[in-house]
Amino acid sequence: MVKHSGRQRGQAVLLVLMIVLVLSLLGAATLTIASTAGRNSALQRDQIQAYYVAEAGVEYVLNRLIREPAWAAALPDGSSLVLADFAYAGGTIKAVAVRKSVSGEVYNFRVTSSGTFGESKKGLVVQAAFIPPHDGEELSLTIDFWHEQYPVF
């Protein structure tokens, strides 16, 4: 049987304590990383959903132009708020504004839509040209640009 001195036992206890400390630090770091990744994933999901909610506001205006061409003529020149604080898909379409200008038979629209989902906010700006149907011709709707707005509020 080998006898160990008290000093060797103290060194073994110190070594075990250092190993436990290192493993505890690694475990805490892993938990922090996992929790941060979960929060970032939820935030990214909310941002994507907020974009889709804002997009739904733009689609509302474009769909209304296609289904009700007379609505284009009924909108006043300049800016008009056409939708506000409308609950949609778990989020809120905060505001959809339409700025109309007329050039001959072409109605030019600039649609600005903002949406929220959770704590995330997104906005879109869309420029479109619309020619209502006349003399048996079909209507024409051309999207000139479709951009996300930074910052939204």
C-alpha positions as CSV (number, residue, x, y, z in Angstrom):
1,M,0.0,0.0,0.0
2,V,1.3,3.4,-1.0
3,K,1.0,6.2,1.5
4,H,0.2,9.7,0.2
5,S,1.2,12.8,2.1
6,G,-1.3,15.4,3.0
7,R,0.3,17.7,0.5
8,Q,-0.5,15.4,-2.4
9,R,-4.1,15.0,-1.3
10,G,-4.4,18.8,-1.2
11,Q,-3.0,19.0,-4.8
12,A,-5.5,16.4,-6.0
13,V,-8.5,18.3,-4.4
14,L,-7.2,21.6,-6.0
15,L,-7.0,19.8,-9.4
16,V,-10.5,18.4,-9.1
17,L,-11.8,21.9,-8.1
18,M,-10.1,23.5,-11.1
19,I,-11.6,20.8,-13.4
20,V,-15.1,21.4,-11.9
21,L,-14.7,25.2,-12.3
22,V,-13.6,24.8,-16.0
23,L,-16.5,22.5,-16.7
24,S,-19.0,24.8,-15.0
25,L,-17.7,27.8,-17.1
26,L,-18.1,25.7,-20.3
27,G,-21.6,24.7,-19.3
28,A,-22.6,28.3,-18.5
29,A,-21.2,29.5,-21.8
30,T,-23.1,26.8,-23.7
31,L,-26.4,27.8,-21.9
32,T,-25.8,31.5,-22.7
33,I,-25.1,30.7,-26.4
34,A,-28.2,28.5,-26.6
35,S,-30.4,31.1,-25.0
36,T,-29.1,33.9,-27.2
37,A,-29.6,31.8,-30.3
38,G,-33.2,31.2,-29.3
39,R,-33.9,34.9,-28.7
40,N,-32.2,35.8,-32.0
41,S,-34.3,33.2,-33.8
42,A,-37.5,34.5,-32.3
43,L,-36.6,38.1,-33.2
44,Q,-35.8,37.1,-36.8
45,R,-39.1,35.3,-37.1
46,D,-40.9,38.4,-35.8
47,Q,-39.1,40.6,-38.3
48,I,-40.0,38.3,-41.2
49,Q,-43.7,38.2,-40.0
50,A,-43.7,42.0,-39.7
51,Y,-42.5,42.3,-43.3
52,Y,-45.3,40.0,-44.4
53,V,-47.8,42.0,-42.5
54,A,-46.6,45.3,-44.1
55,E,-46.7,43.5,-47.5
56,A,-50.3,42.5,-46.9
57,G,-51.1,46.3,-46.6
58,V,-49.6,46.9,-50.1
59,E,-51.4,43.8,-51.5
60,Y,-54.6,45.2,-50.1
61,V,-54.2,48.4,-52.2
62,L,-53.1,46.5,-55.4
63,N,-55.9,44.0,-55.1
64,R,-58.4,46.8,-54.7
65,L,-57.1,48.5,-57.8
66,I,-57.5,45.3,-59.8
67,R,-61.0,44.4,-58.5
68,E,-62.4,47.9,-58.3
69,P,-60.8,50.0,-61.0
70,A,-63.2,52.9,-60.2
71,W,-61.5,53.2,-56.8
72,A,-58.4,54.6,-58.4
73,A,-60.4,57.6,-59.8
74,A,-62.2,58.0,-56.5
75,L,-59.0,58.4,-54.5
76,P,-58.1,62.1,-54.1
77,D,-54.8,63.4,-55.6
78,G,-52.1,63.6,-52.9
79,S,-51.9,61.3,-49.9
80,S,-54.7,59.3,-48.4
81,L,-54.7,56.9,-45.5
82,V,-56.6,53.8,-46.7
83,L,-56.0,51.4,-43.8
84,A,-54.9,51.9,-40.2
85,D,-54.4,49.6,-37.1
86,F,-55.8,46.6,-38.8
87,A,-55.2,43.2,-37.1
88,Y,-53.7,40.7,-39.6
89,A,-52.1,37.3,-39.1
90,G,-51.1,37.8,-35.5
91,G,-49.6,41.3,-36.2
92,T,-51.0,44.7,-37.1
93,I,-51.0,46.7,-40.3
94,K,-50.2,50.0,-38.7
95,A,-50.8,52.3,-41.7
96,V,-51.3,52.1,-45.4
97,A,-51.0,55.4,-47.2
98,V,-51.5,56.0,-50.9
99,R,-50.2,59.0,-52.8
100,K,-51.8,59.4,-56.1
101,S,-50.8,61.5,-59.1
102,V,-52.4,61.5,-62.5
103,S,-50.6,61.8,-65.8
104,G,-53.0,61.5,-68.7
105,E,-54.8,58.2,-68.4
106,V,-52.1,56.8,-66.1
107,Y,-52.6,56.9,-62.3
108,N,-49.3,56.8,-60.5
109,F,-49.4,55.4,-57.0
110,R,-46.9,55.4,-54.2
111,V,-48.1,53.0,-51.5
112,T,-46.4,53.1,-48.1
113,S,-47.3,50.3,-45.6
114,S,-46.0,49.6,-42.1
115,G,-46.6,46.5,-40.1
116,T,-45.7,45.1,-36.7
117,F,-45.4,41.7,-35.3
118,G,-44.4,41.2,-31.7
119,E,-41.8,43.9,-31.1
120,S,-40.6,44.0,-34.7
121,K,-41.6,46.8,-37.2
122,K,-41.2,46.8,-40.9
123,G,-42.3,49.1,-43.7
124,L,-42.6,48.9,-47.5
125,V,-42.7,51.5,-50.2
126,V,-44.2,50.5,-53.6
127,Q,-44.5,52.6,-56.7
128,A,-47.0,51.5,-59.3
129,A,-48.6,52.7,-62.5
130,F,-52.2,51.9,-63.2
131,I,-54.3,52.3,-66.3
132,P,-57.9,51.5,-65.8
133,P,-59.8,49.4,-68.4
134,H,-61.6,51.3,-71.1
135,D,-63.0,50.6,-74.6
136,G,-62.9,46.9,-74.0
137,E,-59.2,46.9,-73.2
138,E,-57.8,45.2,-70.0
139,L,-56.4,47.2,-67.2
140,S,-52.7,47.6,-66.8
141,L,-50.8,47.5,-63.4
142,T,-47.1,47.9,-63.5
143,I,-44.9,47.8,-60.3
144,D,-42.0,50.2,-60.8
145,F,-40.3,49.4,-57.5
146,W,-40.9,47.5,-54.3
147,H,-38.5,48.5,-51.4
148,E,-38.3,47.8,-47.7
149,Q,-38.2,51.1,-45.7
150,Y,-35.4,51.7,-43.2
151,P,-36.2,52.8,-40.5
152,V,-39.9,52.2,-40.4
153,F,-40.9,54.6,-37.5
